[in-house]
Amino acid sequence: SQKIEQNSEALNIQEGKTATLTCNYTNYSPAYLQWYRQDPGRGPVFLLLIRENEKEKRKERLKVTFDTTLKQSLFHITASQPADSATYLCALEGGSYIPTFGRGTSLIVHP
Amino acid sequence: DAMVIQNPRYQVTQFGKPVTLSCSQTLNHNVMYWYQQKSSQAPKLLFHYYDKDFNNEADTPDNFQSRRPNTSFCFLDIRSPGLGDAAMYLCATSKSSHKETQYFGPGTRLLVL
């Protein structure tokens, strides 16, 4: 069966460090993968999209990698700030052209 | 600002009492989606419209219905809410269905008493 796995345990890091979140998937061959940010009680907000033929994408302090061999995407936030604390969801296109979401990983950045 | 609006933000209903959640968008996007999200879980797609074409997910209960009277508005009707339907309901839009970013509304938190 198809699975999207994101670490259910919160990631706690100190301000200024790089946060790295992981999204693993099985039985998908996604044409693209997206990362969203979700704050408590709010809807997800789009951050980055990376296509299957792209290895890496950057936007300001954010970097996403996509390894279709390992079936994994890594999401990095450099120089993290307390304001980056949120849940980060990955979503990937599962063949029906509509993205399927993972459950997300909570990031907590301590001052 | 162009956006996705959901009303109300919080909805309390009684067990078995029909409830309607609404979503409107000023983005003029073709596709509108309804998701259900329970605590610490992934948003689960219930259905979506591509223009007027309605697409129901196979595992969406019959208790959930939707209407899209025009491009801007979409409604989620829960005919007989059960305790298990308490969740955050998210409306989203995308310009077209393929490889497009989704824009989400703030969600409606539904409580069933």
Chai-1 contact restraints between the chains, C-beta under 6 A:
chainA,res_idxA,chainB,res_idxB,connection_type,confidence,min_distance_angstrom,max_distance_angstrom,comment,restraint_id
A,Y32,B,K99,contact,1.0,0.0,6.0,A-B,restraint_1
A,R42,B,P106,contact,1.0,0.0,6.0,A-B,restraint_2
A,G43,B,L90,contact,1.0,0.0,6.0,A-B,restraint_3
A,G43,B,F104,contact,1.0,0.0,6.0,A-B,restraint_4
A,G43,B,G105,contact,1.0,0.0,6.0,A-B,restraint_5
A,G43,B,P106,contact,1.0,0.0,6.0,A-B,restraint_6
A,G43,B,G107,contact,1.0,0.0,6.0,A-B,restraint_7
A,P44,B,F104,contact,1.0,0.0,6.0,A-B,restraint_8
A,F46,B,T101,contact,1.0,0.0,6.0,A-B,restraint_9
A,Y97,B,S97,contact,1.0,0.0,6.0,A-B,restraint_10
A,Y97,B,H98,contact,1.0,0.0,6.0,A-B,restraint_11
A,F101,B,A42,contact,1.0,0.0,6.0,A-B,restraint_12
A,F101,B,P43,contact,1.0,0.0,6.0,A-B,restraint_13
A,G102,B,A42,contact,1.0,0.0,6.0,A-B,restraint_14
A,R103,B,Q41,contact,1.0,0.0,6.0,A-B,restraint_15
A,R103,B,A42,contact,1.0,0.0,6.0,A-B,restraint_16
